């Protein structure tokens, strides 16, 4: 979908004049109330999210937290029973690195709130722009995506992301972890998209080197700023504080193997273990990544190979190659409305070489760890949030996924959305049965 | 002023042999006889005739006689060329010499300025890229510096082309003399010139290669019409018509464009001569079949720097193989009997000419062909063989005096005579100093001096004695009869500097002053003792370079031998027939002669190869109704609101790796569409993914023609473009259709009228085909209002809409579409990427299907097309379609809407053997295409693919090693940079001309 973003960026001025009125149907869906009674889901195949599965198990949650997870089991006294024989329970899927809620229509400038002007923007925070009234999140919940890392884009330092749950009245409600990570785009020589670049290799190299120097200087100054008592107030420098004290993670986007090594070594110098985003060539340096304990957020497997010469199925296989080499991976997909296809990204990785439960882990527990929310989310373990859903079939496969019920922190959320409403409206017009 | 300078430069330059008759002279005339006799030479009169010990007589600017035993009449300056050679000077059939190279705009995004017609003042063509009125003879001016460069490497005349525009006007043949242009132009109009590059034209149109092709085609029709009409005066068309009898030279980039241009030529009865880019070796038979002569460059790809494996990864197999094989291009053409001339155009530096030509010879080009291609062939091509190309009597005295055979690496060009005028490149009359000498220096023991090297000696070594094997290199300088040397002796160590002169010719003796490192000066002498022994020739018959094999296509996953059509029995699978049998369990499918022979249980294999497909699923091949792969030079001709004249058929690119990638996703047929930049787009092309075949062979034979229409934001240019082109509202979009179809009806009537002299209009032709149900519409569309609108326009103007594509609000007007029998080709679940998809829903496909519309899912995306089976699976998720019906969304239903369901789309005996074997239920995320057959040929085979990739790695490793060797031997290199992958979708608006310019720039820098 990037193409639309580019088109939009080129026509920012011309578009902005006629976007003020929209007349699409309002999806009238309210966030669910707090869990009022314990619930026991029985007879289900429970996918824990850490690689293990419990067949015919029972999962009990109360006051928004998971109370027990066990094989066998059955109805619990004082708990509403949901019989889920033959069905599956999954931890809510987590969409990493998305501009969900920061944009509504990619080509309409007025709806674009994810890319701020400026190159060093650590003070930019996505959370405050996250729109809980967007029509998009409800369409994701229907496919089990219940949490997301709302992430700003652009520049060398894009700013801080926050992790939200997708059933909220406002962004404060939504926040699971505010300012979970700072996002850096590692300065690199870009691959040309349209034919040969008109810029010379040398010029691009110089520009890259200048950007690297700028980044290094910025880190050095913001570190000094954090350690000392600064004589002037600088919100940009100040925003870096938690990156150095470890309460905010550092995500770095880099693809080329040389850039990855440079980026990781850079972070190491500042005693930071970064999360690598992208990593097209990460499979070439798995030993390096393991030595440095690097988690990789892999690009969506539904992509074209980077090079004409690459194995045509390389994008499908890439995540499994990394994971099977022992590198922790997180599976992602580009965009925001596209996040409803996140489960199928994991399905693809499973189809092309990774154990199915490990693929699942890469959109649940691994993601929670990378985002720093694994104490409360990411797996179906006692004490964690009851953020989960029931599907009648394998949720990683579009042929079988069918989310019947979903819970966020124990709240039984609505699975209705704009699309279902329009489906109903027009099916009824034609006298069709609503599917 | 000029003349004064000239008299100072060279002894002979003042000769003014044959002053321009019509020009006055300031001062007294200095007309000279210009009579020269070259005797005792080896005269290569032509590639087929060499005279030893011959005489060449020159009178003025022409050759008076050539032969043996000629008596030299009195009054001739006699030049003895014993042991030397005379060759016809070389001719370059394609050069920019003497004209200013047009500045090539860099262009890129946003380059369009909404300039719809010519900005040129005067009665010229509507489009500035059509500029046949340009005459090189009127703009040519000598360029002394360039002329000297070209003369140095042996050229005497060139054909000057103004490389600007699609129809470029006439070229002129000129000599490289420095006389007035009046004398140098030997033919004012040699050829009419063409290209696909609109050059400096400021007009938006054309933005694409298919637009360039359409414009050229229309220009031929305009020319025909112009000759028959009286209403319009048009200088361009007038010139165009006048130039039809000249040779026609077409500059193209890449062998595919040779075939494209040749098709145009054949349509209009023209045989073009192609100025090519040197990659013809990749498809020799196709080039041969055009019957065209070529003008080829010898600018071979430089080796890449491959020391760093991380960088070397960026070099593609194509780039590597091209580096290895491009020097074989001339030899391959020669072997195939294709007539070609060789040009210097494209060389990074003109002085690389000989290095590269010799490289071509090392790679199999014969010396005879090399001479023909630089003399007689270009002369004949340009119609100047009565003047240049051979040394026959009566022709211009354009010849070279050389030390050796022209193609020997030790050869030296001494003199280059142009029109009887002498240009000295290297001086002839210097004594050959090469040999062994006894060297005596005051205060030193006797030494042995050896002078060797090329020419008359240009290097020296010193030895202690004739038997001493230790050689000391000495610097060696020579200026006429003066020589100087300096060297370091050891045991005892001493720096020696010598300078001196020839005192005696027989035996050769030097005398002079010596200075040694202690500052003591003295005298030295050297006396010739023996000639140098013939060193064993390093150049002795070189083995032809060992090269890799050609692959088809010339890219990754290309194969040296094409996979063959086999009889195959696929046994014991789940078979999705898409016929009334539905899904068969444990069934077989038999493929024979490219067709499905039988489907059922327990089929007899007969002679067929049996493939056990237990546990697998077999389906018909996937058909993508909306694709933009395998297209070259842009998918949008978006400069006008109607571009019905452009044809994707003209720009099919069989070398696009996405063909192979999509075979790996089970796709067998793709409908290649024009983009959606304008309401009436271009004509589309249906192809089968026959990987390795050429463009024509990819085309789906016998299929109906389609055309792309579009509505909504893209045609309004809401999200790109200048927003200056009509229309910018959905209201205006309606009127484009009304206007165009109204004109088309009138046009149709006018054509039908008796004795009609109506101008043939390719744009309206396509609309007439629609009105006549000969061409069918697939219309890009989103919101219900515009869908409804087009249905009404079609009803009122009497045409039919075959398919609405994208049609994401089709669910809102499904009843209307159904009533009109319009098919729908949509996305499974896309939405929110722009305003007009605010209410796009994933249930759209299911609703339309359930209403009774023939519904398909398409890709419009090179990536998604690789997994359309899974997109079909989403119709199960959203809308609960039965699995069998879901699969039809990407197989039988698109076949129906493309009118090819009698041939493909289901597994029925007699239909084409376009079949996929899947590892699992094809609607599942876990399904992989293991084998994809098109016409019974397994173009995709997962196991074979693994082997192909391994072989490619080996091949790349071999070439990398060769590149390293080449670099170590001093070959030139370049930094690795992979070519960008070009991925098109509906909205790709790229300026083809700008890209073309970038490409040409990069070629001229390689």
Contacts between the chains, C-beta under 8 A, distances in Angstrom:
chain1	res1	chain2	res2	distance
A	1	B	833	5.6
A	3	B	985	6.5
A	3	B	987	6.3
A	3	B	988	7.4
A	4	B	719	7.3
A	4	B	833	4.7
A	4	B	834	6.4
A	4	B	987	7.6
A	7	B	719	4.6
A	7	B	720	4.8
A	7	B	987	6.4
A	8	B	719	6.2
A	10	B	109	6.5
A	10	B	110	6.5
A	10	B	720	6.1
A	11	B	718	7.6
A	11	B	719	5.4
A	11	B	720	5.8
A	11	B	721	8.0
A	14	B	718	7.9
A	14	B	723	5.5
A	15	B	718	6.6
A	15	B	719	6.6
A	19	B	835	6.9
A	22	B	835	7.7
A	22	B	838	6.5
A	24	B	838	4.7
A	24	B	839	5.1
A	25	B	839	7.2
A	104	B	832	6.8
A	105	B	832	5.8
A	105	B	833	7.2
A	105	B	834	5.9
A	105	B	835	5.4
A	105	B	837	7.9
A	105	B	838	6.4
A	106	B	832	6.8
A	106	B	833	4.5
A	106	B	834	6.3
A	107	B	713	7.2
A	107	B	718	7.3
A	107	B	719	4.5
A	107	B	833	6.6
A	107	B	834	3.8
A	107	B	835	6.6
A	108	B	834	7.1
A	108	B	835	5.5
A	136	B	832	6.5
A	191	B	978	7.9
A	191	B	980	7.0
A	192	B	980	4.3
A	193	B	980	6.5
A	194	B	108	7.5
A	194	B	109	7.5
A	194	B	980	6.8
A	194	B	982	7.4
A	194	B	990	5.7
A	194	B	995	7.3
A	195	B	980	5.7
A	195	B	982	6.9
A	195	B	990	7.6
A	195	B	995	4.5
A	195	B	998	5.8
A	195	B	999	7.3
A	196	B	977	8.0
A	196	B	979	7.3
A	196	B	980	6.5
A	196	B	998	5.2
A	196	B	999	7.2
A	196	B	1002	5.8
A	197	B	980	8.0
A	198	B	106	5.3
A	198	B	108	6.6
A	198	B	998	6.5
A	201	B	975	6.0
A	201	B	977	6.7
A	256	B	310	8.0
A	257	B	310	5.9
A	258	B	310	5.9
A	302	B	863	6.3
A	302	B	864	7.6
A	302	B	867	6.9
A	303	B	863	6.2
A	304	B	658	7.8
A	304	B	661	7.1
A	304	B	862	6.2
A	304	B	863	5.0
A	304	B	981	7.3
A	304	B	983	6.8
A	305	B	661	7.4
A	307	B	313	7.7
A	307	B	314	7.5
A	307	B	316	6.7
A	307	B	978	6.0
A	307	B	981	7.8
A	308	B	316	5.2
A	308	B	317	7.7
A	308	B	318	7.1
A	308	B	555	6.2
A	308	B	556	5.3
A	308	B	657	4.8
A	308	B	978	7.6
A	308	B	979	7.8
A	308	B	981	6.4
A	309	B	316	5.2
A	309	B	317	5.4
A	309	B	556	4.4
A	309	B	952	6.9
A	309	B	956	7.9
A	311	B	945	8.0
A	311	B	949	5.9
A	312	B	557	7.5
A	312	B	657	7.9
A	312	B	660	6.4
A	312	B	661	4.5
A	312	B	664	4.7
A	312	B	866	8.0
A	312	B	945	7.4
A	313	B	664	6.5
A	336	B	832	7.4
A	337	B	831	5.9
A	337	B	832	4.2
A	337	B	833	7.7
A	340	B	829	7.3
A	341	B	829	7.4
A	344	B	870	7.2
A	344	B	925	5.2
A	347	B	925	3.5
A	347	B	926	6.9
A	348	B	925	5.9
A	350	B	925	7.8
A	350	B	926	7.1
A	351	B	925	5.9
A	351	B	926	4.4
A	351	B	927	7.6
A	351	B	928	6.6
A	352	B	928	7.7
A	396	B	925	6.4
A	397	B	873	7.8
A	397	B	924	5.4
A	397	B	925	4.5
A	397	B	926	6.5
A	398	B	870	6.1
A	398	B	873	4.5
A	398	B	874	5.0
A	398	B	876	7.2
A	398	B	877	5.0
A	398	B	923	7.6
A	398	B	924	7.8
A	398	B	925	6.1
A	399	B	873	4.7
A	399	B	876	5.6
A	399	B	877	7.3
A	399	B	883	7.7
A	399	B	921	6.6
A	399	B	923	4.7
A	399	B	924	4.6
A	399	B	925	7.2
A	400	B	924	7.6
A	401	B	877	6.2
A	402	B	877	7.4
A	418	B	839	7.7
A	418	B	841	7.6
A	419	B	831	7.9
A	419	B	841	4.1
A	419	B	842	6.1
A	419	B	843	6.4
A	419	B	878	7.7
A	420	B	843	7.8
A	422	B	811	7.5
A	422	B	839	6.1
A	422	B	841	5.0
A	422	B	843	7.4
A	423	B	811	7.8
A	423	B	841	6.0
A	423	B	843	3.8
A	423	B	847	7.0
A	423	B	878	7.9
A	423	B	879	7.4
A	426	B	811	5.0
A	426	B	812	6.2
A	426	B	814	7.6
A	426	B	847	6.0
A	427	B	843	7.7
A	427	B	847	6.2
A	427	B	850	7.9
A	430	B	814	6.4
A	430	B	815	6.5
A	430	B	847	7.0
A	430	B	850	7.4
A	430	B	851	5.4
A	432	B	847	6.6
A	432	B	850	5.0
A	432	B	851	7.3
A	435	B	843	7.5
A	435	B	846	6.5
A	435	B	878	8.0
A	435	B	879	4.9
A	435	B	880	3.6
